[in-house]
Amino acid sequence: MTQRLANLRILVADDQMDVARTLCRPLHKEGARLRFAADGHTALQAIDTHPFDLLLIDMKMPPEEWGGLWLLRQLKERKCRIPSLVLSGEGSKQQVIEALRLDAVDWVVKDTAGEELLDRCAATLTDRLGASLEVATHRLPTPLAHRLARYVRATDPDKKIHEGLHALESILRFAAVLGLSSTPPAPLRGITPDRLAAPSMGTWFDLCTALANRPDAGSDFRRVHSWITPERADHQPIQSLISVRNALAHGRETPTADQADQLDQLLRRFAHRATSSWCADLAVPTSMTYDGTQYTLEVLTLHGVGKPAPSTVSTPTPVITGQPILTSRDGTLLPLAPWLLAHTEPASGTVRCLQFDGLQRAKGGLTPDAPFRYARTDDGSGLPAVHHSQAHWLTLAQWTT
């Protein structure tokens, strides 16, 4: 029998640890991966460093008298959308009402939690996971949103699993782009020149794994990577799906219904975690001014499958206009070129993202000036000729063994 909460991650914030563990035993039996925090500050630290699908928050815990409300306020200020259920005791109705105003989705009375908690958690997560892919097509960065939208639109079972595997590859590729952009170059174990010159789905996965083992890997990369592989045990399902992709490419087998379901659950979990916790924007600066103390960037924000949205970003350091950056919650900007480039179509003014897709090989093999090859991240037609001073083999070679 399938466990109702299999592979779903739940943070329980409650200062009565023994009581919390007892209440959550049914969740554990149904496959939930539980983590406990004794106060709001510890819970916030856990949320900053680990992915969660659901929060269970006790109203009366540190800090202050009603630490659950303190935690909900912090999450609301950070625009964190992880669904929260509050655990209330007798005499806390006013606090429960305030919790709902702070975006808690439901509440459970502690005295009856033994009978109700599992069903409430399962109902909340079923609802959020069911809507996660559609929400992702509107909220996530364009390179992810377009591929997930294609998966959502597919109705034929064979086409759907093909699109799902492409969507999974796009997630691994986007995470790798963030890792390569934010980590100092150094040879990565298992990443050879031939693999990076023509990267496959397995290459992107191994690249992410190798980058995650680097202590100096960027925080944005670690966050995105954790949404798809929170723990070492989560590697095996992805490796299995990579084998499915390889078998399909060589016409060796047809994916089973169980494999299609595994892929769907994996994509939904990623979409749920990303849309609940994403606090950064993919943007292309179009102009920059300096007032003597800081730079003001006019940018086009690239999220969802719609047109780029104009916005403004302030930064103490200049950036190169016309090329993608990641703007994070703490105000830092991460340039993504040459791994991700932007191209503005002269006729329509439409901005499109182009992603690194290997090297353009010459007959003589790899040469120091062999240029990068790029692929579109959307459904646009035609691939424009693009150039970047670092988009060549020597940049790539720094990462290979």
Sequence and secondary structure as in RCSB ss.txt:
>XXXX:A:sequence
MTQRLANLRILVADDQMDVARTLCRPLHKEGARLRFAADGHTALQAIDTHPFDLLLIDMKMPPEEWGGLWLLRQL
KERKCRIPSLVLSGEGSKQQVIEALRLDAVDWVVKDTAGEELLDRCAATLTDRLGASLEVATHRLPTPLAHRLAR
YVRATDPDKKIHEGLHALESILRFAAVLGLSSTPPAPLRGITPDRLAAPSMGTWFDLCTALANRPDAGSDFRRVH
SWITPERADHQPIQSLISVRNALAHGRETPTADQADQLDQLLRRFAHRATSSWCADLAVPTSMTYDGTQYTLEVL
TLHGVGKPAPSTVSTPTPVITGQPILTSRDGTLLPLAPWLLAHTEPASGTVRCLQFDGLQRAKGGLTPDAPFRYA
RTDDGSGLPAVHHSQAHWLTLAQWTT
>XXXX:A:secstr
   TTTT EEEEE S HHHHHHHTHHHHHTT EEEEESSHHHHHHHHHHS  SEEEEESS SSSS HHHHHHHHH
HHTT    EEEEE TT HHHHHHHHHTT  EEEEGGGHHHHHHHHHHHHHHHHHHHHHHHHHHHSBHHHHHHHHH
HHH  SHHHHHHHHHHHHHHHHHHHHHHHHHHS     TT  HHHHHS  HHHHHHHHHHHHT TT  HHHHHHH
HHH SSGGGHHHHHHHHHHHHHHHTT     HHHHHHHHHHHHHHHHHHHHH   EEEEEEEEEE SS EEEEEE
E BSSS  EEEEEEESS   TTS EEE TTS EEE TTTEEEEE TTT  EEEEEEEEE  BTTB  TT BEEEE
ESSS SS      TT BHHHHHTT  
